[in-house]
Every structure is written in structure tokens, then in C-alpha cells.
Amino acid sequence: MNTTSIARWSLPLFLVPAGLLGLAGCASSQHDDAAEEAAEAAQASVEVNAAKTAFLASWTKSAGQTFTTDALGKHVANSADFLSFDGMSQDKTVIQGWNDYAAIWGPGMNGFTKASLSEVKSLRTWANDDMGVTASIVRIYGEMPNGQTLNAQGHLTLVFAPSKDGWRVVHEHMSMPVKE
């Protein structure tokens, strides 16, 4: 008798051992769980990237405008939990808490006549239901009242956490220069 494969036999279901049926159902369930997790991660990735785009846009200062951190505050965790490793800050590179960050960057941005932070290249996005991380090359642009221009690239890593209001940045890491 050939015993190489059960799949080759045509047995009525009542003759198939119950354990074999359970294994088939278990494999199907695991496949469904993996597919559901992948779909949730893909959706989280889309949402995290949209939050990153909004965060970057909140760094825009037009000529004649007074920069406030109001728009930025809609995309950052407004708590002591926020942490920034900021290579651009002249005051300090480790900024702990939203209040300290806003106190540095509100006035800091108003030192420019106009300024922006834009993405040059999105390198990676990792996301699931609990956390999102983006890694990008960004352009930091600013015009100063004395006519000098800042036009540099930097590395920007953002860590996001979900909140009732959407994804919020809980950690920012900016460093320069970029060497690819």
C-alpha cells in the first residue's frame, strides 16, 4: 500500500481523523491572522505617513508671519513624555517635554523671515497599531533678516504613538550633515 501522502486518498470526511481536520483549520486561522495583521500594519503605515506630512508642514513660516507652535502642537505629544534629540537647536540637543521644545522653537523660528522643513526622501516607515517610526532625509530652509540663507539636509527620525486625536510624535531625532 502506498503511504506517501494522505492527500492522494479520497476518504469520506467521517473517516479522516479529527486531528487532521483541526490542523487544517488552525493553519487557515493563522493565515487569516497574519493577513489581518499585515492589513492593519499597512493602514497604520498610511496613517503614520500622513501624520509625518502634517508634522513637516507645521514647520512652515511665511514672510511677515509670526510663527507659533499651535500648528506643531497638533502633531506632537503635548506632554513631558515628548523627547527630542535636536541637532539644530542652539540651546541644547536633548529637549525633554513639549513645553521646553515649544519654548525653544517658537522664538527660534521667528529668527527667520521665512522657513520650512520638507522631506527630500522617505527612507523607511515601520508601523503597527501601537507605534510608528519614520526615517527621512529632510531639507531645512530658512531666510534670515540679514539676507543669509540656511539650506541644508538633515536626518529626521520620528516616533509616533496613537492618541484619541490620531498619531502624535513622541520622539524626534534630527542630525546633520547627511552623507549618503
N, C-alpha and C positions, 0 to 999 in steps of 0.2 A: 504494500500500500504506500502511495506517495504521501509523505507527511511534510513536505516543504512549505506549504502555505495554506492557511485556513481560507484565505480569500478565494482560492480556486474552487472551494467546495460550495455547493448550493445547498445549504441546510435551511430547513424551516426555522423561523425565529425561536420557536419553543425548544429546539434542540441546541441552540447556541448558549453556552454558559453565561449566566448573568454578569459575571465579572468582565467578560469581554465587551458586553454592551455598555457597561459603566465606564470602561476605559475610553471607548469611542466618544461617549458623551462628555467626559472630562476633557479630552483633547479639544473638542469643539468649544467647550466653555472657555478654556484657556485661550484659544484663538480669538474668541469674541472679546474677552477681557483685554487682550493685547491690542486688538483693533480699536476698541473703545479708548484705551489709554493713548494710543497714537493720535486718534482724532482729537481728544482733549488737549494733548500737547500741541498739536498743530493750531488749534483755536487759541490756546494761551500764547503761542508764539506770535500770532497775528495781533492779538491784543497788546502784548508787550511792545512789539514794534511800533504800533500806533501811539502808545504812551511815550516811547522814546522820541518819536517825531514831534509830539506835543511839547515834551520837555525841551528839546532843542529850539523850537520856535519861540518858547517863552524867554529865550535869551536875546531876543531882538530888541534893539533900541534904535529908533529913528531919530534923525536930526530934529532938534527942537523939543524932543520928548524928554520928560523926566522918567527915568527908569524906576519902577517899583518892583518889589518881589511878589506882588499879588498874583500875577500870572504864573510865575515859577512855583509859588506855594500850592497851586492846584495840582502839581505833578510830583511834589516831593512830600515825604512823610514829615508833617509839621510837628515834630516831637524831638525829645532829647535822644531818641534812638537813631536819628539820621546821623550818618558819618561820611565825611568827605576827606579823601586824600587828594589835595588840590595843588598841583604844580604851578598854577597860575597865580595864586594868592600871594601878595607881597607880605602879608601879616604873618601867616603861619600855614603850614602844609597839612596839618591834621586839624580838621574842623569838626568838633563834636556838637551835634544838636542843630536843629533848624534855626533857632534864634541867633546863634553865633554866625552861621552861614549867611543868613539874611543881612545881618549887621555888617558883614564884610562886603558882600556882593551888591547890596543896594547902592551904597556910596561908590563902590568900585566901578560899577557900570556907568555911573554918572560922570566919571572922569573921561568918558569917551563922548564925542559928539554923536557918533552912531556906532553900532556894534552888532555883531551876530555870531552865532555858533551854528555851523551846519555840518552835516555828515558828508564826508568825501567817499567813504567806503564802509559798508557794513560787513564786518568780518565774520561774526557768529551771533546767533541767538539761541539760547537754551531756555526752555520754559516747560513748566508743568503747572498744576493747579496751585501750588504753594509758593513758587518763586520763578522769577525770570531774570536772565542775565544777558546783557548785550555787550558786544565788543566792537568798537568802531574806530575809524580814523576820522577825525573832525578837523574842520577849518575854524580857527579863531580869527575873527576880523574885527578891527576897530580903528576908527579915525579919532585922533586926539585934537583938542582945540589948537594946539601949536602946529598942526599940519602933519605931524608924524602919523604913520600908519603901522598898525600891527596886523600882520598877515602870516599866520603860522599854522602848522598842522600839529595835532596832538593825538595821543591815545586816550580814548574815553571808554571806561567800563562802567556800566550802570547795573545795579542790582535792584530789582523790583519786587515788591510784595503786594499781594492783592489786598484791597480795602473795600469798604462799602461803596466808595466813590470811584472804584477802578484801580488800576495798577499805579502804585506810587514808588518813586525812587527812595530807597532806604540807604543806599551807599553809592557814592560816585568816586571814581578814581580817574584823575586826569594827570597825564605825564607827557613830557616833551623832552627832546625832539623825536620825531618819527624817523626811523631808519628801516626801510624795507629791503 
